[in-house]
Amino acid sequence: MSSRSDSRPASQFVNLTSKLMGRLHTQWIKRPEHIKHISSESIKPSEDDLQQNQSVGMLAGQQQAVISSLQYFKALVDKLGVEKSGGDKRCLDHSVVGGLLGGASSRVLEAVQVLAQLDPHLHDNKSISGCLTRLNHSLAKLIQWVDQVMLQSFYCNNKDSTESVTTVIRAVLDSVKELVKLVTVRLEGSAPISPVQSESKWLDDKDKSDLKLTCKNPAEHDGISKMKIRKEEEHLALAPPKPPMPVLHAVAPELQSPPALPPKKRQTSTVPCPSPCRVAVVAPMRRETDAALEQDDSCLKRLSSSANSDDDPDYEFLHTDLSLSEQLPNLPLATLCPALPEKRHQSSTGPEELESSPLSSTKTPPPLPEKKHHIHQYLQLCLPYNDDSAAMFYQRHNSRQPDMDTTQQLCNDSTPQVQPLPAPALPPKKKQQGDSSDTESDDIRSRHIKESVMQEIELRPQSSEGEQVEEMLLTDQEKICCRITMKTEDEDGPEVKAASPEILLVYASELSSSEDELFCEAFLCTYRSFISPDKVIRKLQHRYNHLWQEEEPGNGEAAKNTFHLLVRVVDELSPVELEPDLLLLLVDLVFSLLTDGKLDLAHLLHSKFLSIIDKRWKLTGSPRSFCPLASKGVAARPGTLLDYRSQDLAEQLTLLDSQLFFRIELPEVLLWSKEQNEEKSPNLTKFTQHFNNVSFWVRSVIILQEKAQDREKLLLKFLKIMKHLRKLNNFNSYLAILSALDSAPLRRLDWQKNTTESLEELSSLIDSSSSFRVYRAALAEVEPPCIPYLGLILQDLTFVHLGNPDNVMTSQGSKVNFCKRWQQFNILDTLRSYQQVAYSLQPDNDIISFFNDFNDHLAEEALWELSLRIRPRNAPRTNQR
């Protein structure tokens, strides 16, 4: 019995032991799977972490883009030598300097604009909003510095910038780096999260799980209470995270440096440590972590501002000369400016030198050459002018404009009728004093002019400054229409008949329908006849600022339309209108938009500003590629006109005409009809001068031939060229050759009968009867591309201006006569339609060299002398069959 009783407990103990070992073995087998499962889940970053890392990465890339654009801008300034003075300053073309600096500044503006597009919730932070304000102001300073440099090329009396380019660039760079740092801290809460930190966090979780498994099994075997395990878990939760594992790089043995000592690790024991140790070590670190998370953004700003930027590699380019950078384009004419001659004082000039000087008191200065009137000479072809068929032509051409039957008449029915006026060509000024009758007629003419001026002053729109400001701020469509004199149902013509300049400006900004858009086009084409461009820009700027600041329903859309109209006004400015005050106004407007944080609007307006500056450069200092061949020193190609095909000659004539025709601006055409000042219409003057040169060149080529057969061959050659010009719709060169062949020095010579008949047949196109009805009908039937003869267009505009008053009396007082502007718009719109389609012709250098810009021609007196030598006066005409 005793042996059985002893063996029974032993067997029970063995069974219990095996069961216990089996359970432990099962738990230890499941442990690696559990660890593997935990590791796969904890190593996967959360979606918030991925989004934060992506946002931080985008900020870093955008910051680098701004830095690259600033480096390129600094290198360009160094290579151009803008800040250099004296003999070190490069003598470059103003268009090259302005174009490169303008493009580089636009590149900086675009990069900053992308960086400043932050999430809306970030703008609520005062530190970030303040940093954005500083960034916008520094960027505005940089753009203003570039604009001032470009304006100095136009006006030498403009003051230099007080700040250097290095100071301006540093301010932008400081603001960019500060903004990126503040936004990064705001997005992440503290320091940026790196993949190494996330991996170390997973390692801490793994050690914690291992410790829990290690401590759990002995607790069941030795009877450790669950309370101690819970305390141990709390201790692990309070424990600081382990430092990240060092990243190993494969380095050559001879280049390896002694590894840094690893940070001291706290050994976690399975035996619970005393509580005082946990409090003494862990609790202070817990308090430091909380303090870092509660750190204010203002402290970060002070830390970022107090950082030493000289140690930052991003600031190294500010202290180096980048003029030899490989990224910069090659600059033409990169030569040093020649030194000015030594100034000689008048006191050092001897008496002998004074006597020999051409400007001495004993000698009078030579007379100035007589000023040529190219446009007046151009208009002589259509000298017998009347308006009978002009209205019919514009009515047929402007088919897109409704109900233009009576308003297309060059004298409106609602305005006083006047007698048909002669051509606007002014007679040459008389050098000598006339007789008493001439003096009396001049007095009568001047008295009539004074009376008409006084009547015009009385009819001018007179309104107080308060009323003008009130009208510019109107947004209600009904109130705007109440101040406009509209046409009645039984009247024909435009919807708007008369209004004040401010109401017309406000009405043009409301683009609610296609009719309003057509009105806007008419306003933009003709507003210069009653208000200056700088006043229009100032009024639109005032309206935009007021509507943007006043938060009322509908003001946002009205402000948007106002700014859109302002951009169109700037875009359609003529180069001759770019006065110093207007340019400075645009510079200040861009600066104010940048400081207000409207980078997109400032970028749009600044691009238009650079475009019109480029037009001004091309007008004042054209590149050599557009200069005549004679000015380049290129000799004309030897040969005769008969060596080339007539079609090729016609195509090259058309190509040269089109290059000048497409440069003509509509404002200068309108200004000439009003003031007849060729200086304010430079492109129109060049176009008409080219016409006159071609005409005199044709006369000279024919009349310089000694034999009659040679003259006959050349005249027939020009007739063939005219036929090809007619097929190309080039009426300008067609009439230039026709005016030469029909000129008096050539017409009085002897020609064959068939040649004379062919010339008369081609001359029927420009028949002056019925106001050139045949030519107007032919011009209305052609499809672009087309180059019209601008003489009739200028005559029509002049007749409309002289035959209609600028202002009319309405029930609300004297207002701008918009019916007159509508007629002017119809004529200008016809001209603009021909400029929409270009010719697809290729230049022929041989033929263009042969033309030599048509400078080799004789004057009118020399042509008459040769004509009289060929056929003396009163000599009988001998026409051949």
C-alpha positions, 0 to 999 in steps of 0.5 A: 500500500505504501509503495502504491501511494508513493508511486501515485503522487510521483506519477501525478507530479510527472503528468503535471510537469509534462502538461506545464512544460507543454503549455510553456512550449506552446507559448514559446512556439507562438511567441515568434509569430506574435512578435512577427505580427507586431513588427509588421504592423508597427513598422508600417507608418500611419497615413498622417505620418506619410502626409506630413512627410510628403508636405515637408518634402514638398516644402523643401523642394519649393524652398530649393526652387526659390533658392535656385531662382535667386542664384540665377538672378544674382548670377545674371546681375553679376554678369550684366554688371548692373551695379558696377559703375564707371569703366567697369559697366558693360555697354549692352543693349537695353532690351537685352538687359531688361529682357533678361532681368525681367525674365529672371525676376518673373522666375523668382516671383513664380517660385515664391508664388508656389511656395506661398500657396499654403493651406488655409488653416496655416494662415490663422497662425500669427507667426506664419501670417507675419512671415508671409507679410515680410516675404511679400514685402521683400519680394516687392522690393526685389521686383521694384529694384528690377523695374527701377533698373529698367526705367533707368535705361529710358530716363537717365534722371531717374534716381538709383536704387538705395538698396543693393541687390545683395541686400534685396536677395538676402531679405527674400531668402531670409523670409523664405527659410523662416517661412519653411521652418515655421510651416514645418514645425506647425505641420509636425508639432516638433522636429521633422519625422524621419524614417530612422525615428519611426524605426526606433519607435518600433524597436521600443514597442518590440522591446516592450512586448518582449519584456511583457512576455518575459515577465508574464511566464515567471509570474505564473510560475513563481506567483508574482502578482498582476499588480506588479506586472501592471506597475512594470507596464506603467514604468515602460510607458513612462520610459523615454524612447531609445535613440535611433540606430546608427546607419551603416555605410560601406567605407574603405578600411583606410578611410574609416574613422573611429566610430562614435560612442553609442549613447548610454542605454538603460538596461531593462531588467526582468526584476522590477526596479525600485520606484525611486529610480524610476522617478529620479530618471524618467520624470524629468525627461517627461517634463522636458518633452511636455515643455518642447511640445508646448513651445510657442511659435514666437520662440521658434521665430526668434531662434530662426532669426538669431541663427547665423546665416553665414554658416548656411551654405544657401547663403554662399552665393551672396558673397561670390561673383557668379558672372562666370556661371555656365547657366547664363546665356551669352550676352551680345555686345559685351564690350566696355563703354568707351571713355568720355572725352575730356571736358574742355572749359570755355575759359581755356579757349583762345580767341583764335579758336572762338573765331574758327568755331562754327557756333561763334558769334560771327557765324550763324548756325546752319539752317535745319533741314526741312521736316518731311511729312511722310503721311501727308505725302502718302495721302496725296493718292486719295486727295479728291476725297468725299464720304459717299461710299465710305459708310457703305463700305464699313457697313458691309465689312462690320457685319458682326455689329447689329443695326449700323445703317445710319450710324455708319454715316461719317456724320451722325444724324444726332450731331450738327451736319458739316460740309464735306472737308478737303483732305487733311494734308496741311500746306507747307509753312510759308517762310515769307510774310504775305500781303495784307489780304493773307494777314486778314484771312489768317486773322479770320481763321484764327478767330474761328478756331478760337470760337470753336475751342470755346464752344468745345470747352463749354460742352466738356463734361463738368462734374465735381470730384465727389461725383466722379468718385461716386460714379467710379464706385457704383456696382448696381446695374440699374444705377449705372444705366440711369446715368447713361443716355441710351438710344430709343427703340425708334433710333438706330445705332449703338446702345450707348449714346452719351455718358460721363467718362467715369460711367463709361469706364464702369460700364466697360468693366461689366462684361455680362453679355456679348454686347457689353464685351463689344462695347468694351472693345469700342471703349478700349480703342477710343477712350484716348480721345476723351481721357488719358491712359494714366487717368484710366489706370488710376481710376480703375485702381481706386475702384478695385481697391475699394471693392476689394476692401468692402465686403459686400455681396457682388463686390468680389466679382466686380473687383475681378472684372475691374482688374481684368479691364485694368490689365487689358488697358495696360496690355493695349498701351502704345509705346509712345504713351509710355511716359515717365509718370505712367511707367512709375504708376505701373511700378507702384501698382505692382509693388502694392499688389505684392505687399498685399499678398496678391501674387497671382495678380501682381504676376499677371500685371508685371508680365504685361508691364514687361511686354510693353517695355519690350515694345518701347525698346524695339521702338527706340532702339531696334535691333540691327536685324530690323535696320535697313541694309544701307545702314548695315553697310551692305551693298546692293546686289549688282543686277537689274530688275529683269533678272528676277521673276515677277512673282518673286519680286511681288512676294518680297514686296509683300513680305516687307510691307507686312513686317511694317504693317503688323507693327502699327498700333491702333492708338497711333492711328487714332491719335494721328487723325486727331493731332496729325503728329507723326512723332506720336505715330512712329510705326504708321510713319515708317509704313508710309515712308516705306510706301513713298520710298517704293514709289520714288524708287520705281520712278528712278529705276525707269527714268534712269534708263537712257533708251526708250526700249529699256524704259518700256521693258521695265514699265511692263515688268512693273505691270506684271508685278502689280498683277501678282500683288493684286493676287496677294491682296497687297493693295499698298505696294500695288498703289505704290507702283501705280502712283509711280507709273502714273506720276507726271514725270513718267506719264508725259513720256512716250509709251506704246499704245498697248502699254498705256492701255494696260496701265489705264486698266490697272488704274481703274482700281483707284478711280477717285470718283464716288469716293473710291467705290471700286477700291472699297468694293474690291477690298470688302470682298477679299479674305485675309491676309491682306494689306490695305491702303491706309490712306482712305482709313486715315481720311475716314477717321479724320473726317469723323473727328472733324465732322462730329463734336466730342461732347453732346448736351443731354438731359443730365448735362454735357456728356461724352459723345460715344456715337462718334467713338463708335464710328471711329471703332468701326473704322479701327476694327476694320484695320485690326481685322486685316492684322489678324492673319499673317502671310506665310512667305519666306525671305529671299536675301538676294532680292532684299539686298537688291531692293536695299530698302529702296533708299537709292532713288532720286528726288522730285526735282531730279526726276523732273530734270531727267524727264525734261531731258528725255522729252523737252517741253512743247515737244510733239508726242510720238506714241508708238503702236 
